[in-house]
Amino acid sequence: MSKLFPSSRASKADRLNRNGWISGLALSTALAANSMLIASVNAQAAPPPPPPPPPPIAQAFQGTFNAVGGSASFATAAVTGGRQDTITVNQPTAVINWTPTDNIASPAAINFLASGDSAVFQGGPSASNFTVLNRIIPVGAAAGRRISLNGSVSSIGSGNGNIWFYTPNGFLIGASARFNVNGLTISTLDHPYNTSTGALTFTGTGASQWGLTAPTIAGSSIEVANGAQFNLTNNGSYLALISPRIVQGGSADVNGGVAYVAAESATISLAGGLFDIDITQGTSDANGIVHTGTTTGAAQLSSFTPQAIAMVAIPKNDALTMLVGGTVGYQPASSAIIQNGSVILSAGVDRARLANGAGQSTVTEGNALANIRLTGGTFTSSVDALATGTAEISLTNANLNLPGYDLPNPFGSDLIKIAHDLKLFGKSGVSVAVGSASSINTGGKLTLDSQRLDATAADGTAGNVTLTIANGGQVNADTLELVASSRGSISTTSGASATGGAVNISVSGAGSSLTTANTRISADASGGANIDNSATTGGNGTAGAISIQVAGGGAVSLGDTSISSRGT
């Protein structure tokens, strides 16, 4: 018969074993209690994990809707593959405040429009043409977070829908984002509006002029990922990205004007396909603008509808260098009398009127210089690059192409060849370096310009112009123009003196070549005169030096050549 408990007459050995078992059990229990206490202390010392983001709400825009001005309504529905919001704008302008439902603290951007979701804007019966400002304002612990847009945004209806987005901390435009609207502005600069009625406030007489003058957060940015698409194909469309830092790695197809503006405050006007940009406070970012994607659009319809792609950045305190590559420019024009738009790259230029084919600029220099560096790519329109600092092309294992095209000749059987020009102006100098497996190719004119016109006595020395081709690099152009000349200003008392800069061409290494049909090189200097042209009060002119060096198997063919270095 088995026993559940030992007999009271157990042996001494049994009693010792039993006592030892009890002592061991007590020790184990004590150790376990201590381990639990230590674990409890450690658990209390560790910070709690952050709360998970709230679950998505049953709409595309992950935020609460509040039409603060004009008249707008909101509806949502489930669609195949996601959710779709429909926003109806019932007046020509409206302002909507969105408060994201994700209000926790996190370094990640708020996923305000997820991939697969869509937002559709439409005009009401009395607002077929409308402009709506969407102000996305994170609150609470999320107040410093950026906004991520990964779905699709479109405008529909018989008129033109212009969709504007603002958030203070910055936007991330994801690879799956799609924008199919008429006009699009994405900005970290707020747009003023009437706080009583909510109506947008414009600085001019129409909705084509607006002042983004409210100060923004200095470190904010707009970053467009590779794969994102801006499809703004209506005639007269526009795209504006405005922030202290802009990184454009996506694809933009715009049938009108484009403006990428790196600044902390600005006033912008749009007339037809041309932007007028007045930067009132520059950026502290080291680059301002980085372009690696594609910005293009349909060709101009006529010579009376000019359009331009503009990239403008001004430094606030420290120097910046704008980096431009990728593909930029408009599609080929249908007629030889229509200019194929233009590309304006402006670093340090305070105000740029982006005229057809040229940048007519008034330069107001701040505390730091601004540079432009082209890193390769394809430009399908003529390019004017202007910098208060240095304008550069730096190529290694990269090509910079300005392809031309042929058009039928209405007066003959031959073809009319259309070519594009590239002009680099750097007040502090121009530097072009073409290295291994690299080239510059244009059937038009390549101009490297650092001249001074009407220079004052304190500003009378032109910058240096340097063209270096090495290690098999190649430069091919119909016309090459290198200008480092200077002209002193005229005065009622005495003219200012002028000094030309240096022009240096170096072609070295097997396979390296410079080939042009026409070449003009100038380092002239002309002292300014007084009003009555008195010889005793005129300024002095000191010409700059010109050097052309070919070594190590390099080849140079300059075609019809003019070289001038004169001081008067």
SULVEN-V6887 format. One line per field, one symbol per residue. psi: psi as a letter, one per 20 degrees, with the letter a starting at -180 (. if undefined). A space follows every 50 residues. Layout:
# SULVEN-V6887
psi=???
This chain:
# SULVEN-V6887
psi=pqphqqqikqrhgghghghhggghggggggggggghgghggghhhpqqqq qqqqqqrlrgomrqpooirbpqrpqqqprpibqpqopppirhqqppppop hokrpqiqqpnhoqpiqqpppqqahjlhpqpppooooqrcijhjqrppoi bqpqpraibpoppqppqhirqoorhjqponrfqpppqjpqpqroigijqq pqibirjjpqomipqrphjrroooqphqponmiqpjrqppporhpponjb ppopmbqppoooriqqppqpocjpqopopipaqjqhhfpooibpoarqqq hrijmqqqopopppqggqqqopppbbpprrrqqiqiipplarppoooiph poonroiqooqopopbiqqpqpppjaapojrqpooppidppqpopplqqo pnparqqqoijairqpppqqqopppohirpppoobpkqqppqibpopopk rpplqrhikjpqrqppopprkjqqppqgppooplrqpqqqrigqqqrqpq rqppppoqqpipqopqhpppppkqpoqqrrhjkphijqrqpoqrqppopp rkjqppoiboppppnqp.
